[in-house]
Amino acid sequence: MRLATYSDGTREHTGIVIGDRIVNLAAAAQAFGLPPCHDDLPGCIRAGAPALDTLREIARRCEADPSKGVPLGSVRLLAPIPRPARNVVCVGLNYADHVAESASVVGAAAPQFPVLFTKPPQTVIGPDAEIPWHGRVSTAIDWEAELAVIIGREGRDIAEDDALSYVFGYTIGNDITARDLQERHQQWYKGKGLDGFCPLGPVVVTADEIADPQRLDIALRVNGETKQSANTRQMIFSIARLIAEWSAGMTLLPSDILLTGTPSGVGVGRKPPEFLRPGDLVEAEIPAIGILRNRVAAA
Ligand code: ZN
């Protein structure tokens, strides 16, 4: 299933995307006489397996009835989890070719263990939302297309073999980074933590529909020009390993978000370096999920 959070102009809802339609889950559950459905995605995720069964039943009935739902173009999609309860957890240096190009910024050595850092909740913005222009504090704002994992249930000390069973679904993240702040502050929180620096979306594809999350093409374009093009099979640490390492001694909660690292082709690694400018259109794409499109705001 393809799930989304959207605004109908007045309120936020959770929807299921079927073709070019979106169906309000809570309203559909009521109309079909099914168990009540939460009208927010974290609520649906927390409700666990029985809620997923209800969502599947709604999807089945709506697929058979094209009169259900409204055109996707008539609503505004938001980030699937617009206000995360906790920081977004990210992994630095998880593609070998990106480690090599990052030599000048963060050192060249491939890590022995995942490099974990976080982005505060205020970084999260939705598809088609503007990335704020922070030209006053940075002149080196960069892009990073990443596969994002949404955690489905609570767990700690999760075994690598069992780790993917904790995944609710997948979406796309853009780990926007101010390279000058990242370099100046030595650690990554500030340079990657400015408001609006974590576009997420456009939808969450549930884990059952992604046959192998380590076989996904991932790309990023700026103003239509391809800057990154790779496949998640090139990750140094697999998604399962990342979840095992992250959860060692730390409790993961439903709706926690993990960005799994970016491949090569970021702006700082190019010769000469390239950075985002006001008005630039940035598109991160994972074909199995969709396109996460954001424009940088005007100066
Ligand atoms: Zn990143």
Boltz pocket constraint, residues with backbone or C-beta under 6 A from the ligand:
constraints:
  - pocket:
      binder: B
      contacts: [[A, 90], [A, 91], [A, 92], [A, 144], [A, 146], [A, 175], [A, 259], [A, 261], [A, 262]]
      max_distance: 6.0
